[in-house]
């Protein structure tokens, strides 16, 4: 019986890994110039809930909420205005799936989230917190890119209370909302997350870098180090580690990808409660590196 349960759990983890990988392979839609009603029509996120009814209720509520989906649309409009990589509902779905995978691997390895240690709730409630943070972490970009994390807070606070109204009663609802808001403000560059849940959302946001995602600025003609290093990342694999709870392997086609790993991912990981539980390995596949740049020019005609 134990072997059967173990095999079932492994199969479910494999499916979740496939879901996260599938989501990461999708490029965000071009939404600038589209009518809002058309842009939000197909916006719907999905993630494995493992029978977590509260998580299911949150996802159902978000997918049925035109205001949230309009925020996702406006975040992408802002992103396109600035020539940035995808920040649409596709980015939200990727971060959501990665965040849930990270949290579940951590819990499986014995790492206890704050909802358990600080509030006496369950790891399934921590999944709701992580999902809520992933779903709403960038909605402030509907207003402005600068300080968008702070703008996200005052949009998300009311919305989370609406979405969780029939899911939690007080005072648990306020606890869950507050912890979710902490994950949102904690994902900024110097966010100083205090909890495992906030660290998970912060790192998951940085891991949306697989092929077809971060290389978008290169396709639009941008040739700075951010764009070139992003184009060097082919694949991100997240699995249970041997020495630490989580192993993140980043496959690159060029050594320039190290900038993404060290300047962006490592910055998001350092100083978080996840730092001691996650190992990151970046490798360049093959004997030769892919040429990403033929010429770089400053000034001139």
Residue pairs with C-beta under 8 A, 6 or more apart in sequence:
12 48
12 50
13 104
15 48
16 48
16 97
16 100
16 101
16 104
17 101
17 237
17 238
17 239
19 46
19 47
19 48
19 97
20 94
20 97
20 98
20 101
20 238
21 210
21 235
21 237
23 90
23 93
23 94
23 97
24 94
24 97
24 98
24 208
24 210
24 213
24 236
25 210
25 211
25 212
26 90
26 93
26 94
26 212
27 86
27 90
27 212
27 213
27 216
28 76
28 85
28 86
28 87
28 88
28 90
28 91
28 213
28 216
29 39
29 42
29 76
29 88
29 90
30 80
31 39
31 73
31 76
31 77
31 80
31 88
32 76
32 77
32 80
32 81
36 70
36 73
39 73
39 76
40 66
40 69
40 70
40 72
40 73
43 69
43 72
43 73
43 88
43 89
44 63
44 89
45 59
45 62
45 63
45 89
45 92
45 93
45 96
45 135
46 59
46 93
47 59
47 93
47 96
47 97
47 100
47 131
48 97
48 100
49 55
49 56
49 59
50 104
52 124
52 127
52 128
54 124
54 125
54 128
54 167
54 168
55 124
55 127
55 128
55 131
57 166
57 167
58 128
58 131
58 132
58 135
58 163
58 164
58 167
59 131
61 162
61 163
62 68
62 135
62 163
63 69
65 159
65 163
67 159
68 135
68 136
68 139
68 159
69 89
70 142
71 136
71 139
71 142
71 155
72 88
72 89
72 92
72 138
72 139
73 88
73 89
73 142
74 141
74 142
75 87
75 88
75 138
75 139
75 141
75 142
76 86
76 87
76 88
76 89
77 142
78 87
78 141
78 142
78 144
78 145
79 85
79 86
79 87
79 88
79 141
79 145
82 145
83 217
83 220
83 222
84 145
84 217
85 213
85 214
85 216
85 217
85 230
86 208
86 213
86 216
87 138
87 141
91 138
91 208
92 134
92 135
92 138
94 208
94 213
95 134
95 137
95 201
95 204
95 205
95 207
95 208
96 131
96 134
96 135
96 204
98 204
98 207
98 208
98 238
99 130
99 131
99 133
99 134
99 200
99 201
99 204
100 127
100 130
100 131
100 134
101 238
102 200
102 203
102 204
102 238
102 246
102 274
102 278
103 113
103 123
103 126
103 127
103 130
103 196
103 197
103 200
104 127
105 238
105 239
105 240
105 245
105 246
106 113
106 196
106 200
106 245
106 246
106 274
106 277
107 113
107 123
107 126
108 240
108 245
109 240
109 241
109 245
109 246
109 277
110 245
111 196
111 245
111 277
112 123
112 196
113 123
113 126
113 129
113 195
113 196
113 197
114 126
114 179
114 194
114 195
114 196
114 197
115 121
115 122
115 123
115 125
115 126
115 129
115 175
115 176
115 179
115 197
116 122
116 123
116 126
118 195
119 125
119 175
119 179
121 172
121 175
125 172
125 176
126 196
126 197
128 164
128 167
128 176
128 180
129 176
129 179
129 180
129 183
129 197
130 183
130 197
130 200
130 201
132 156
132 160
132 163
132 164
132 176
132 177
132 180
132 183
133 180
133 181
133 182
133 183
133 184
133 187
133 197
133 198
133 201
134 183
134 201
134 204
134 205
136 152
136 155
136 156
136 159
136 160
136 180
136 184
137 149
137 152
137 183
137 184
137 187
137 201
137 205
138 148
138 152
139 151
139 152
139 155
139 156
140 147
140 148
140 149
140 150
140 151
140 152
140 153
140 155
141 148
141 151
141 152
142 151
142 155
143 151
143 155
144 151
149 184
149 185
149 187
149 188
149 191
150 185
152 184
152 185
153 181
153 184
153 185
156 180
156 181
156 184
157 177
157 181
160 176
160 177
160 180
160 181
161 173
161 177
164 173
164 176
164 177
165 173
167 173
168 176
179 195
179 197
179 198
182 193
182 194
182 195
182 197
182 198
183 193
183 195
183 197
183 198
183 200
183 201
183 202
184 201
185 191
186 192
186 193
186 194
186 195
186 198
186 199
186 201
186 202
187 193
187 198
187 201
187 202
187 205
187 268
189 267
189 268
191 198
191 202
192 271
193 199
193 201
193 202
193 272
193 273
194 273
195 273
196 273
196 274
198 272
198 273
199 269
199 272
199 273
199 274
199 275
200 274
202 268
202 269
202 272
203 265
203 268
203 269
203 272
203 274
203 278
205 268
206 264
206 265
206 267
206 268
206 269
207 236
207 238
207 248
207 265
208 214
209 230
209 233
209 236
209 250
209 260
209 264
209 265
210 233
210 234
210 235
210 236
211 233
211 234
211 235
214 230
214 231
214 233
214 260
215 227
215 230
215 231
215 233
217 226
217 227
217 230
218 227
218 228
218 230
218 231
218 292
223 293
223 296
225 256
225 259
226 259
228 256
228 292
228 293
229 256
229 257
229 258
229 259
229 260
230 257
230 260
231 254
231 256
231 292
232 252
232 253
232 254
232 255
232 256
232 257
232 260
232 290
232 292
233 250
233 251
233 252
233 257
233 260
234 251
234 252
234 253
234 285
235 250
235 251
236 248
236 249
236 250
236 251
237 248
237 249
237 250
237 251
238 246
238 247
238 248
239 246
239 247
239 249
240 246
240 247
241 247
241 278
241 279
243 279
244 276
244 277
244 278
244 279
245 277
245 278
246 274
246 277
246 278
246 279
247 278
247 279
247 281
248 278
248 279
248 280
248 281
249 280
249 281
249 282
249 283
250 257
250 260
250 261
250 265
250 280
250 281
250 282
250 283
251 283
251 285
252 258
252 282
252 283
252 284
252 285
253 284
253 285
253 286
253 289
253 290
253 292
254 284
254 289
254 290
254 291
254 292
255 284
255 289
256 292
257 282
257 284
258 282
261 280
261 282
265 280
266 280
269 275
269 278
269 280
